[in-house]
């Protein structure tokens, strides 16, 4: 084989390897979808990566915040915005909501078409440094992730033009993040007035971060176990909740069972069952509706 042929073969292999890398990288970032792009004429929001000191974690942590178009001018003029907090799943990270879920584009379009009034979306980074990052967004020996979320709320209210009242705060998430959103939302009804569960579950086991936890600790972090005790609190703090899952999701039966119990405790509950599984195809499809649901109740 001539030197030219060898060089051409190496170049071909190199291009093939680079192409495979790009495909793998794009799938990792976008989960098989095309990168989301705003339609012509729709003003984009602004994504800001933010770091702060979390007292619960004892170190600097981060969250991504998605601001509506014209935020700086509106904030300077005194306008303040409701906030939707989104908790990612495991394994997962905040920007999957934007890259795989197309949340930013969906919100930009809804605001441009006046389907929703502008609001802020905050996505805390709940990863623990491991590949799976199984934290359950709970306070355990593994870390104080529930308290970290509350630290984020306080930092957001301090730093950004928010309406610092439960009526203007919603919390949602997918998979493990859905569990975290329901558990944190119900344990802190004075902080959140809207909860959304995207393919979530509602009971804990003595596994993962709860492996060495007491039975009482597990029960205290299992919404299905304690929801019946919240009737008094839910009278004082009215709650709207939307729970949904895919028809082929193994956790769907938990959603079917939990919804009437949450409703019986006094919450206003909507349930959705849609074709699909436990994946970004379903979550991306339902994101616009979930943004509209949160916006519907802000301030009422």
Secondary structure, 3 states (H helix, E strand, C coil): CCHHHHHHHHHHHHHHHHHHHHHHHHHHHHCCCCCCCCCCCCCCCEEEEEEEEECCCCEEEEEEEEECCCHHHHHHCCCCECEEEEECCCCCCCCHHHHCCCHHHHHHHHHHCCCCCCCEEEEECCCCCCCCCCCCCCEECCEEHHHHHHHHHHHHHHHCCECCCHHHEEEEEECHHHHHHHHHHHHCCCCCCEEEEECCCCCCCCCHHHCCCCHHHHHHCCHHHHHHHHHHHHHHCCCEEEEEEECCCCCHHHHHHHHHHHHHHCCEEEEEEECCCCCHHHHHHHHHHHHHHHHHHCCC
